[in-house]
Amino acid sequence: MTLTIPFDNSYARLPARFYTRLNPMPVKTPQLIRFNHALAAEMGITPGTDEEIALAFSGNTPPDGADPLAQAYAGHQFGGFSPQLGDGRANLLGETVANGKRYDIQLKGSGPTPYSRMGDGRNWMGPVLREYVVSEAMHALGIPTTRALAAVATGERVYRENGGMPGAVLARVASSHIRVGTFQFFAARRDTEGLQALFDHTVERHYPGVETPTDLLDAVIARQAKLIAQWMSVGFIHGVMNTDNSTLSGETIDYGPCAFMDTYHPDTVYSSIDAHGRYAYSNQPNVIVWNMAQLATALVPLMPDQDAAIETFTKSVHAMPDQIHAEWMTLFRAKLGLATQDDGDEELITGLLRRMAENRADFTNTFRALPAGTARDQFLDPKAFDEWEPLWRKRLEAEDDPETRMRAANPAVIPRNHRVEQMIQAAVQGDFGPFERLNDVLANPYEDQPDAADLTRPPEPSEVVHQTFCGT
């Protein structure tokens, strides 16, 4: 059986200024680490041998029908605008269509491009395995995300601040890699023709039926509002929510210095490059509104009456915080077992979160322990929970089967930072057992898995991960 990918490369049919065509740079000795057979089947891919997969998804032998390119885009990075960023270490092999759904296949760590800005275009193994584990875990949690199709070791060393590390390439799948920054790229150049072509492509691909930039903005805002609320509901911190890391599809993308909270605190930051907490856990709703304002600005040139467009777009952006809050309330009600609405629900939710922050309660384990009646064990001072619990129990009297609802809303296991770091350290030494185990366990995050109880344990003081890092 030969590796076969049914390519249909729509992005490559856009004007040449959207990208630079180039092949990935071959690597020394590609060796397959893991291949996502289930995802490949969804995409209509016939996998072939491990050697074929390694050659294809390392970039050494682009598959038949591929049309490799590096995409151009701009973006605000920590609030500062860069008019040209682009795929500095990534290569879009092409797209497949299966069961009416279109998929990008992109290689990360595939070598330098014209957008590399003096970088080597490579990934060391740690970020590749982190993104594989975390993106697949997010998918299992039911959160829109890019996916991991393959991880391939390169047999080469990649040099970063910690010295030479083993290299790897990630084959990433997305419904597209169109970003807010892609629109900013053309808007910054006053390239209205290119902006219109991008708008038409995005609508055809993601929002059939949308006719105007106003409709597109509102549709993207709706998806992003829901996405951010979903992040918050599982304690996920993206870490680098630049506009080039916000997709028009509403998928989570670019798992760099990301992390899941252990101890709950709203101001939690892990990213080593987020010195001022711009992308802290509690600030993510504010940042996505800011990002959508940048999308709105980029769309203004497409409107016939730009003054009226600014007024209309401003209303849409200003309405977004309420949309996020509504989504957040729905998800956190479910975490407490609530399906109905009551005027006191917000105080009930925030009252618990406030007590969790004050008592260093574990975010995931506290919510998971609610139906079992053991959540108080997560608090430094259990009396803080005891003061809150009667209010919650009283509220539950109006609900049918709240326990089932809580178990469906609160995962038992997440990719905890210390376990991810331990997995990476083992893999660097040639042991991929922890990597395989994490992937297998995290595929069923809402199930109690007694054999994986150790993966639900918060870190010991010596295991706490204080910072996470980007792969560049």
C-alpha positions in Angstrom: 0.0 0.0 0.0 1.4 3.4 -1.1 0.9 6.7 0.7 -1.8 8.5 -1.2 -3.2 11.9 -0.4 -6.1 13.3 -2.5 -4.9 16.9 -2.8 -7.0 19.8 -3.9 -5.0 22.9 -3.3 -7.3 25.9 -3.3 -5.0 28.3 -1.5 -2.3 27.7 -4.1 -4.7 28.9 -6.7 -4.9 32.4 -5.1 -2.7 35.1 -6.5 1.1 34.6 -6.2 1.5 37.5 -3.6 -0.4 35.4 -1.1 2.6 33.0 -0.6 6.0 31.9 -1.7 6.2 28.6 -3.5 9.1 26.4 -2.2 9.7 22.9 -1.1 10.5 21.9 2.5 14.2 21.5 3.2 15.1 17.8 3.5 16.4 16.5 6.8 19.2 14.0 7.5 17.4 10.8 8.7 13.7 11.1 9.1 12.1 8.6 11.4 8.4 8.4 12.3 7.5 9.0 15.9 3.8 8.8 15.7 1.1 8.8 13.0 -2.5 9.7 13.6 -4.2 6.9 11.6 -7.7 7.9 12.7 -7.3 11.4 11.5 -5.7 10.2 8.2 -8.8 8.0 7.6 -11.1 11.1 8.1 -9.0 12.9 5.5 -9.1 10.2 2.9 -5.4 9.5 3.2 -4.0 6.0 2.5 -1.0 5.9 4.8 1.5 3.5 3.2 4.6 2.4 5.2 6.2 4.1 8.1 9.1 5.0 5.9 6.9 6.6 3.3 5.1 8.6 6.0 8.4 9.7 7.5 9.7 10.8 4.1 6.5 12.7 3.2 5.9 14.5 6.6 9.5 15.4 7.2 9.5 17.2 3.9 12.1 15.0 2.2 9.7 13.7 -0.4 6.6 15.8 -0.9 3.7 13.5 -1.8 2.3 13.5 -5.3 -0.2 16.3 -5.8 1.3 18.5 -3.1 1.9 22.2 -4.0 4.2 23.3 -1.2 4.2 27.0 -0.2 4.8 29.3 2.7 1.9 31.7 3.5 2.4 35.4 3.8 0.7 37.3 6.7 1.2 40.2 9.0 0.2 40.6 12.7 0.2 42.4 16.0 2.7 40.7 18.3 2.2 41.7 21.9 0.4 44.8 20.6 3.2 45.9 18.1 2.4 45.6 14.4 4.6 43.8 12.0 3.5 44.3 8.4 5.2 41.1 7.3 5.5 37.9 9.3 4.5 34.8 7.4 5.4 31.1 7.7 9.0 31.3 9.0 9.3 27.6 9.7 6.2 26.1 8.1 5.2 24.8 4.8 1.7 24.2 3.5 1.9 21.0 1.5 -1.7 21.4 0.3 -5.3 20.5 1.1 -7.5 17.4 1.0 -11.3 17.2 0.9 -13.2 14.3 2.4 -16.8 14.0 3.4 -17.4 17.6 2.4 -14.7 18.9 4.7 -11.5 20.6 3.6 -8.2 20.1 5.5 -4.8 21.9 5.3 -1.7 19.8 5.8 1.2 21.9 7.0 4.6 21.0 8.1 6.1 22.9 11.1 9.9 22.8 11.4 10.3 22.3 7.7 13.2 24.7 7.2 13.8 28.4 6.4 11.5 30.4 4.1 11.7 34.0 2.9 9.7 34.9 6.1 12.1 33.3 8.5 13.7 36.6 9.7 17.2 35.1 10.2 15.7 32.0 11.9 16.7 28.4 11.1 13.1 27.3 10.3 13.4 24.2 12.5 11.7 22.8 15.5 13.4 20.9 18.3 11.5 17.9 19.4 10.0 19.4 22.6 7.6 21.8 21.0 6.6 19.2 18.3 5.6 16.7 21.0 3.9 19.3 23.1 1.8 20.5 20.2 1.0 16.9 19.2 -0.2 16.1 22.8 -2.0 19.3 23.6 -3.8 19.8 20.2 -5.1 16.2 20.3 -6.1 16.6 23.9 -8.0 19.8 23.0 -9.8 17.9 20.2 -10.8 15.2 22.7 -12.1 17.9 25.0 -14.4 19.1 22.2 -12.7 22.4 21.6 -12.1 23.5 18.0 -8.4 23.1 17.2 -5.7 22.3 14.7 -4.9 18.6 14.8 -1.7 16.5 14.7 -1.3 14.1 11.8 2.3 13.0 12.3 5.5 13.7 14.3 8.8 12.9 12.6 12.3 12.9 14.1 14.8 14.5 11.7 18.1 13.0 12.9 19.5 16.5 13.2 20.3 18.8 16.1 18.5 22.1 16.5 20.3 24.8 18.5 18.4 27.0 21.0 19.3 28.7 24.3 19.6 25.2 25.9 22.1 24.0 23.4 21.7 21.3 20.7 18.5 19.3 20.9 17.0 16.6 18.6 15.0 18.0 15.8 11.5 17.1 14.7 8.8 18.1 12.2 5.1 18.2 13.0 2.5 17.6 10.3 -0.4 19.8 11.4 -3.9 19.7 10.1 -6.4 22.7 10.1 -9.5 23.6 8.3 -7.4 26.5 7.1 -4.4 28.6 8.2 -6.2 31.9 7.4 -5.5 34.3 10.2 -6.5 37.8 11.3 -2.9 38.6 10.3 -3.6 37.4 6.8 -6.2 40.1 6.3 -3.9 42.6 8.0 -1.2 41.8 5.4 -3.3 43.0 2.5 -4.9 45.9 4.4 -1.5 47.2 5.4 -0.5 47.3 1.7 -3.7 48.9 0.7 -4.2 45.9 -1.6 -7.9 46.0 -1.9 -7.9 43.5 -4.7 -6.0 41.0 -2.7 -8.2 41.7 0.3 -11.3 41.0 -1.7 -9.8 37.8 -3.0 -9.0 36.7 0.5 -12.5 37.6 1.7 -14.1 35.6 -1.1 -11.8 32.6 -0.4 -12.5 32.7 3.3 -16.3 33.0 2.8 -16.3 30.1 0.4 -14.2 28.0 2.7 -15.7 28.7 6.1 -18.9 30.8 5.9 -21.0 29.8 2.9 -23.9 32.1 2.7 -22.1 35.1 4.1 -22.3 38.0 1.7 -20.7 41.1 3.3 -17.7 41.9 5.4 -20.1 42.9 8.2 -21.6 39.4 8.1 -18.1 37.8 8.1 -17.0 39.9 11.1 -20.0 38.9 13.1 -19.6 35.2 12.2 -15.9 35.2 13.2 -16.7 37.1 16.4 -19.3 34.4 17.3 -16.9 31.6 16.8 -14.1 33.3 18.7 -16.4 34.2 21.6 -17.3 30.6 22.0 -13.8 29.4 21.6 -12.4 31.6 24.3 -15.1 30.6 26.7 -14.2 27.0 26.0 -10.6 27.7 26.8 -11.5 29.3 30.1 -13.8 26.4 31.0 -10.8 24.0 31.0 -8.2 26.3 32.4 -6.3 26.6 29.1 -3.9 29.5 28.6 -2.8 30.0 25.0 0.2 32.2 26.0 0.7 34.1 22.7 -2.6 35.4 21.4 -1.1 37.6 18.7 -3.4 38.4 15.7 -1.4 36.1 13.5 -2.4 33.3 16.0 -6.2 34.0 15.7 -7.9 32.1 12.9 -10.9 33.1 10.8 -12.1 29.5 11.2 -12.4 29.8 15.0 -9.9 27.0 15.7 -7.1 27.1 18.4 -3.8 27.4 16.6 -0.1 27.7 17.3 0.5 25.8 20.5 3.7 27.5 21.6 4.1 28.5 25.3 0.6 27.2 26.1 -0.4 25.6 29.4 -3.3 24.3 31.5 -3.6 25.7 34.9 -2.9 23.5 37.9 -3.6 25.8 40.9 -6.4 28.3 40.0 -5.6 32.0 39.9 -7.1 34.4 37.3 -3.8 36.1 36.7 -1.9 33.0 35.9 0.8 33.3 33.2 3.2 30.6 32.0 4.6 32.0 28.8 8.3 33.0 29.1 7.8 35.8 26.6 4.7 37.3 28.3 6.5 39.5 30.8 3.6 41.8 31.5 0.8 39.3 31.5 -0.9 40.5 28.4 -2.1 37.0 27.7 -2.8 35.9 31.2 -5.7 33.5 31.8 -8.2 36.1 32.8 -7.2 38.5 30.1 -7.9 36.2 27.2 -11.5 37.5 26.7 -10.1 41.1 26.5 -7.4 40.1 24.0 -9.7 38.4 21.6 -12.0 41.4 21.5 -8.9 43.5 20.7 -7.9 41.0 18.0 -11.4 41.2 16.4 -11.1 45.0 16.4 -7.9 44.5 14.3 -9.9 42.2 11.9 -12.6 44.8 11.7 -10.0 47.5 10.8 -8.6 45.3 8.0 -12.1 44.7 6.6 -13.0 48.4 6.4 -11.4 49.0 2.9 -13.9 46.4 1.5 -16.9 48.5 2.5 -18.4 51.1 0.0 -19.1 53.6 2.9 -16.2 53.4 5.2 -17.4 55.8 7.8 -20.6 53.8 8.1 -18.6 50.6 8.2 -16.5 51.9 11.1 -19.7 52.7 13.1 -21.2 49.2 12.3 -18.0 47.3 13.0 -17.5 49.2 16.3 -20.9 48.1 17.5 -20.1 44.5 16.6 -16.8 44.6 18.5 -18.3 46.3 21.5 -21.0 43.7 21.7 -18.4 40.9 21.9 -17.7 40.9 25.6 -21.4 40.2 26.3 -21.2 37.3 23.8 -18.2 35.8 25.5 -19.8 36.3 28.9 -22.9 34.5 27.8 -20.9 31.6 26.5 -18.8 31.5 29.7 -21.9 31.4 31.9 -23.4 28.5 29.9 -20.2 26.5 30.3 -19.6 27.3 33.9 -23.2 26.6 34.8 -22.7 23.1 33.3 -19.5 22.7 35.3 -21.7 23.2 38.4 -24.4 20.9 37.1 -26.8 23.6 36.1 -28.9 23.7 33.0 -31.5 26.3 34.0 -30.7 29.9 34.6 -31.1 31.9 37.9 -30.2 35.5 38.7 -27.8 34.3 41.4 -25.8 32.0 39.2 -22.9 34.4 38.4 -22.3 35.1 42.1 -22.4 31.3 42.7 -19.8 30.7 40.1 -17.5 33.6 40.9 -17.9 32.8 44.6 -16.4 29.4 44.1 -13.6 30.7 41.8 -12.7 33.3 44.4 -12.4 30.8 47.1 -10.4 28.5 44.9 -7.9 31.3 44.2 -7.6 32.2 47.8 -7.0 28.5 48.8 -4.8 27.4 46.0 -7.3 24.8 44.8 -6.5 22.8 41.7 -8.8 24.0 38.8 -9.4 20.7 37.1 -9.6 18.4 40.2 -11.9 20.8 42.1 -14.6 20.8 39.5 -14.2 17.1 38.8 -14.6 16.3 42.5 -17.9 18.2 42.9 -20.3 15.3 42.1 -18.3 13.0 44.3 -18.5 15.4 47.3 -14.7 15.6 47.7 -14.0 19.0 46.3 -13.3 20.4 49.8 -10.1 18.4 49.9 -8.7 20.6 47.2 -8.7 23.7 49.5 -6.0 24.8 51.9 -8.9 25.8 54.3 -11.8 23.4 53.6 -14.1 25.7 55.5 -14.0 28.1 52.6 -15.7 25.4 50.4 -18.0 24.5 53.3 -19.3 28.0 53.4 -20.1 27.9 49.6 -21.4 24.4 49.3 -24.9 24.8 50.9 -25.7 27.6 48.4 -24.8 25.3 45.5 -26.7 22.3 46.9 -29.8 24.5 47.3 -29.4 25.7 43.7 -29.1 22.0 42.5 -32.6 21.2 43.8 -34.0 22.8 40.6 -31.9 20.6 38.3 -32.4 17.1 36.8 -29.4 14.8 36.8 -26.8 17.4 37.6 -24.1 14.7 38.2 -24.2 13.5 34.6 -24.0 17.1 33.4 -20.9 17.8 35.6 -19.1 14.7 34.5 -19.6 15.7 30.8 -18.4 19.3 31.5 -15.4 18.6 33.8 -12.5 16.6 32.5 -10.9 14.1 34.7 -7.5 14.4 33.0 -5.8 17.2 31.1 -2.2 17.5 29.7 -0.6 18.8 32.9 2.5 20.8 32.4 4.8 18.7 34.5 3.7 15.5 32.8 4.2 17.2 29.4 7.7 18.3 30.4 8.5 14.8 31.8 7.3 13.3 28.5 9.6 15.6 26.6 12.6 14.8 28.7 12.0 11.1 28.3 11.7 11.5 24.5 14.9 13.5 24.2 16.6 10.4 25.8 14.9 8.1 23.3 12.0 6.9 25.4 8.6 7.7 23.7 6.6 5.6 26.1 5.3 8.6 28.2 4.4 10.4 24.9 2.4 7.4 23.7 0.7 7.0 27.1 -0.3 10.7 27.3 -1.9 10.5 23.9 -3.8 7.4 24.7 -5.1 8.6 28.1 -6.0 12.1 26.9 -8.1 10.7 24.1 -10.8 10.0 26.7 -10.5 13.0 29.1 -14.0 12.8 30.6 -13.7 9.1 31.6 -12.3 8.0 35.0 -9.2 5.9 34.1 -8.0 4.2 37.3 -4.8 3.0 35.6 -4.0 6.7 34.8 -4.7 8.2 38.2 -1.1 9.4 38.4 -1.8 11.7 35.4 -4.6 13.5 37.3 -2.2 14.4 40.2 -1.2 18.1 40.5 2.6 18.6 40.6 4.7 18.3 43.7 6.5 21.4 44.6 9.7 20.1 42.9 7.7 19.4 39.7 5.9 22.7 39.2 6.4 24.2 35.8 6.7 28.0 36.2 7.4 28.9 32.6 6.6 27.5 29.1 8.6 28.3 26.0 8.0 28.9 22.3 9.8 26.6 19.9 11.6 29.4 18.1 
